[in-house]
Amino acid sequence: MKRIAILFLVAVVVVSLILPGLAAVTHASYHPPMLLLDAFHDLARASRDVTLHDLGNTPGGAPLALLEIGARGNNAPGILVVANMTGDAPLASEAALELAQRLTGDWSDAAHEVTWYIYACGNPDGYASFFAPVKMERFTNAKPVNNDADRLVDEDGADDINGDSVITMIRQRHPEGEFVAVADKPYMKSADPAEGQAARYRLFPEGIDNDLDGSINEDQTGGVNPGYNFPHNWPMHTDNAGLWAASETESRELMRFAYDHTNIAMVLVFGRSNTLRSVPETDRKADLLNESFAVPGWLARRAGLKRGSSMKLGEMLTITRDALSRPGVTVDQLLGWISTGAETEPHPKDLVYWNAIASRYTAFLDSTGANGDRLDPPPPVDGSVEEWAYFQYGTPTFALDFWTLPTPDSADDDSVDTDTEPGYADAELDALLAYDPSAWVAWKPFDHATLGRVEIGGVRPFATLAPKQDEVEGLIDTQLPFVLELSDLLPRVSIDSVAVTERASGVYELDAWITNTGFLPYPTWHGQRTQRPSPVTLTLEGVDAASILEGRPRHVCDLLEGNGGSERARWVVTARPGSEVTLTLWSSSAGGEQRQVTLKGGRR
Amino acid sequence: MKHLTLTLSLLLLLLSLSPAHADDYKVNLRWDHFYDYQQTEDALRQLSKAYSGLASLQSIGRSEEGRDLWQLTINNPATGDDLDKPGIYVDGTIHGNEIQATEVSLYLAWYLLENYGDIATVTEAVDRNAFYIVPTVNVDSRARFFEDASNYNIGRSARVPYDDDRDGLLDEDGYDDLDGDGEILRMRVADPTGPYRTSPDDPRLMVRRKPWEQGEWRIIEREGIDNDGDGQINEDLPGQLDMNRNYGGTWQPPYVQYGAGDYPMSAKPTYAVGQFVLSKPNLAFNWAFHNYGGLIVRGPGSELDGPYPPSDIKVFDFLGEEGEKILPGYEYIVSKDDLYSTYGDFDGFMYQTFGVLGFVQELHNRINDRYRKMTDDEWVADEDVPWELERLRFNDNVAQGTMFKDWTTIQHPQLGEVQVGGWRAFTTRMQQPFQLQEMLHRNAAHVLFTAKHTPEIELELLEQTDLGNDLTRLRVRASNRHAIPTLTAKAWQHRLAPKDLFTLSGRGLEVVSGGILQDPFLDIVRPVEHQPGTIYTRLPSFGHVDVQWIVQGNGKATVRYHAVKAMDRELEVRF
């Protein structure tokens, strides 16, 4: 019996070594970046439809891994899932890991028609702070940055001076203090001179003045958050944004991967913002032709116009085509030439689809009971991956956050509507205290090396950023399935119908209707502006160019609306009766097909 | 015999004192010649080998087509490490068709090395500065300018495939050398409704016909066919990415800035250059040589750059206006105001990212091809000058007919009979070989002028007063007599480079007070509360900073001024 038991144990060990992927990942504890990577390795070993891509290493040496799941690789439309790019969204990484696991298990059908690319943690260096022995909210990667432009780099970071393993805040009574205590609340608020508040405090992050320059924690370890390092609205000259957009391996290699995988049709961002709960608004005009713009100097010269004049874009287009003798100049070309700058709001025609999807999202959450009252998530940050994906990469992009603090019942009555502790909104602190009173570390006296008598306390790091561990499974279970609904909305193009008419003996008219049966347009309206992705083309093959009397071998569709948006392609060709031609419908990320057509038929 | 020996000795002495002759050069390079990729590499290798004590060559990366990006550093290690000296960065030919920008870089390197020890200003520059030279950034397109059938306007971009005509295909309809002469010239077809007719002044030229005149010609395009059957000729050329729109800083996406690339530094050469300049915090000035306009260009390049700080503009103005004198016919201009808005260009990147000043220099001007008696100003200003005609005269009587190819009739596969001819590849945007050397020298001289004006620190003890109680008051001045500050206002404003350190230290001494001396007459000092022995500051253009320290103790104090972009200086004070 003992021998059988030993053999059984050995068998279990061997099987677990051979098939590590069979062991289901749970969310009983958050996965640090290395365990996320291990889980991805396990999934990749367990299935030939799963590939792990190496995107390099972070400045801290952490591997950057992107998991591909799909039976058809680049031949199927792709969905890129980017999680925890800012390093401050633990639940996002767990959701991405869960998605990968389900797509290789219960949801494997969803990986037959779509290829999934999952970047479970875009900022491993920053996210590592969540698992550090001393916890603090700092999400930059390990790239050395001389924040204070002295001669030392990363020389004045946080210090756990009271030894409680969390970096909180220091408050010091001081004549120059800007904060006062709030009655019945542990937190502080900005002093109001009109109220004559006398007991004033200065607030500092927990630490000492390591380099004795008079500042505390002004040059902390590491320096760039890759989640602020994407090139749309990149915040130049801002702390933590990097020396230039795309300066960081974490962001640059992700973009390189995305541009190399032209089959990507949608980007989903798991992080702190939620663009289906808070759909962005827009004042952008759908039709710019009636909007007035300044005429650039060079065009004024060429067209004989007064310098500094302005006119409607439609008029300017006509004048430009005439002045340059280039009738093919497009609106988008002209917009580029007159330097209207980058768009910062979604195209209104895209918002029609976006709002409809947001309604579906709300209905879905209602159906799963996951739509409880909670604080609004923050909007996307400047230089974020989600804004880059929509505004530059040109794909439909949706950001999901999965959790914010629940709204307390008494939020409206008790919250203090002035600036509170730096980095937090008052409503957020009230919500936090209601959600988890232990999330506040009570102020305790401390003798500081340079400040003297102070108190240390404040929000426990990550308390506002991660739900309690026992809520993680439920939050993912009730929300993640909406990702599958999103994957059903991808544009899908096909040849709807082909008609052949004999115009004269051996002369045929060929009519083909191209249609988009998917929900989303192809490309998005803004994607048409960014010229991404490549347009749908329908190519006529089987007749030489000289035999095409009307039309060109390649028909290009600029934009196909969703839900049946169609376009007609038409050719007139000379050919032997009964000869065959081939129509090839191609798109980079919305499918395609080939159809043989026999040139015969009755006369019109 | 004695006389003969004396005469010979004197002759030898005279020869040794006279400027170097061609025979004396270790590396004999021709300056009436355009160097192709291999020749450029060979020249750089020869220079670095012949002057291994002063020059070092490395590849800083590879291009899309696998060519090395060569980078030559010129520095005299006997006078200090390169990173301890003010650095000058020079590159050329980021646009592959702007080929003579490579020769400027090459000439500068050659001139510095061959004349080190012979010409005092050159010796001083090599001893005091570090020169970082990347002769060619767009190695692929410049190489192809020589290897492929080409033209002066062909090859601006990097060799990154692009779908110009939005038909799903990449680079499928480029130029075709229809007459097999190794060049891509213009193509015209006889058409009585066409917009052009033969010029009455010269049958090689065409002029626009008046509405009531009979047409004669239609200009189709440059040499090529409709490769993809879409009814257009040459509409999807190789590449599109303009590397001088691909740098960081104010980079904008391609729908805003044509040729920007997918993201900043997405091209291999721009990434390599970005990483290289990042490794040289000592850079004090940068040069990017281009080839058309006869211009000395400074930023801002667009409204996104915001206004430049006035003190930085004064430095630009000083160096730019002096450049107009070194380079007669060149005009010093502001990119955004006098040209057009651009985003992601190199000089803007250097200024916004590192706070380093720089010029874009456009080498060729149409006045180089003039053939008439007129002043430079007349030529530049007069819009009515029939300059095509004048250039033809220049071609005929000066360049001996080497610049223009007469129209010849060929059979086009789609258009039938067409004529091919016009300005040849090595014209229009570039000087003719016999004109090259002076242009190269004057541009190199402008680089040397800025090198001369990189910051140099001088320290001066202004006052040493015994205050009693073992206390001494020291007042010290740090000066920069040159135009370029140790840190630009931009760098200071956005903490783009480490601040300068003005320190006092000494065994047994304690600095009890210190600060910037704002007014020595009224004794106004801006104190430094923490660590008063260390004062963070910068030295402005042609300016100084005075500090005051109150020191307790006796002995020797060392006052040190440490700047990242200038050589450090020390001063010893005993009390």
HADDOCK unambig.tbl for C-alpha pairs under 7 A between the chains (distance, minus, plus):
assign (segid A and resid 148 and name CA) (segid B and resid 495 and name CA) 6.98 0.50 0.50
assign (segid A and resid 149 and name CA) (segid B and resid 495 and name CA) 5.53 0.50 0.50
assign (segid A and resid 149 and name CA) (segid B and resid 497 and name CA) 6.13 0.50 0.50
assign (segid A and resid 149 and name CA) (segid B and resid 498 and name CA) 4.32 0.50 0.50
assign (segid A and resid 149 and name CA) (segid B and resid 499 and name CA) 5.84 0.50 0.50
assign (segid A and resid 150 and name CA) (segid B and resid 498 and name CA) 5.29 0.50 0.50
assign (segid A and resid 150 and name CA) (segid B and resid 499 and name CA) 5.80 0.50 0.50
assign (segid A and resid 151 and name CA) (segid B and resid 498 and name CA) 6.16 0.50 0.50
assign (segid A and resid 212 and name CA) (segid B and resid 530 and name CA) 6.71 0.50 0.50
assign (segid A and resid 213 and name CA) (segid B and resid 530 and name CA) 5.45 0.50 0.50
assign (segid A and resid 213 and name CA) (segid B and resid 531 and name CA) 6.70 0.50 0.50
assign (segid A and resid 214 and name CA) (segid B and resid 530 and name CA) 5.85 0.50 0.50
assign (segid A and resid 231 and name CA) (segid B and resid 263 and name CA) 6.74 0.50 0.50
assign (segid A and resid 237 and name CA) (segid B and resid 494 and name CA) 6.31 0.50 0.50
assign (segid A and resid 243 and name CA) (segid B and resid 353 and name CA) 6.16 0.50 0.50
assign (segid A and resid 244 and name CA) (segid B and resid 248 and name CA) 5.11 0.50 0.50
assign (segid A and resid 244 and name CA) (segid B and resid 249 and name CA) 5.86 0.50 0.50
assign (segid A and resid 245 and name CA) (segid B and resid 248 and name CA) 6.29 0.50 0.50
assign (segid A and resid 245 and name CA) (segid B and resid 264 and name CA) 6.42 0.50 0.50
assign (segid A and resid 246 and name CA) (segid B and resid 263 and name CA) 6.90 0.50 0.50
assign (segid A and resid 246 and name CA) (segid B and resid 264 and name CA) 6.24 0.50 0.50
assign (segid A and resid 336 and name CA) (segid B and resid 255 and name CA) 6.11 0.50 0.50
assign (segid A and resid 336 and name CA) (segid B and resid 256 and name CA) 4.96 0.50 0.50
assign (segid A and resid 336 and name CA) (segid B and resid 257 and name CA) 6.57 0.50 0.50
assign (segid A and resid 339 and name CA) (segid B and resid 256 and name CA) 6.64 0.50 0.50
assign (segid A and resid 341 and name CA) (segid B and resid 256 and name CA) 5.76 0.50 0.50
assign (segid A and resid 342 and name CA) (segid B and resid 256 and name CA) 6.02 0.50 0.50
assign (segid A and resid 392 and name CA) (segid B and resid 253 and name CA) 6.71 0.50 0.50
assign (segid A and resid 529 and name CA) (segid B and resid 255 and name CA) 6.68 0.50 0.50
assign (segid A and resid 530 and name CA) (segid B and resid 255 and name CA) 5.28 0.50 0.50
assign (segid A and resid 534 and name CA) (segid B and resid 166 and name CA) 6.56 0.50 0.50
assign (segid A and resid 534 and name CA) (segid B and resid 168 and name CA) 5.57 0.50 0.50
assign (segid A and resid 535 and name CA) (segid B and resid 166 and name CA) 6.78 0.50 0.50
assign (segid A and resid 535 and name CA) (segid B and resid 167 and name CA) 6.76 0.50 0.50
assign (segid A and resid 535 and name CA) (segid B and resid 168 and name CA) 6.45 0.50 0.50
assign (segid A and resid 537 and name CA) (segid B and resid 167 and name CA) 6.91 0.50 0.50
assign (segid A and resid 545 and name CA) (segid B and resid 229 and name CA) 6.66 0.50 0.50
assign (segid A and resid 552 and name CA) (segid B and resid 229 and name CA) 6.87 0.50 0.50
assign (segid A and resid 552 and name CA) (segid B and resid 230 and name CA) 5.62 0.50 0.50
assign (segid A and resid 553 and name CA) (segid B and resid 229 and name CA) 6.81 0.50 0.50
assign (segid A and resid 553 and name CA) (segid B and resid 230 and name CA) 6.96 0.50 0.50
assign (segid A and resid 556 and name CA) (segid B and resid 167 and name CA) 6.07 0.50 0.50
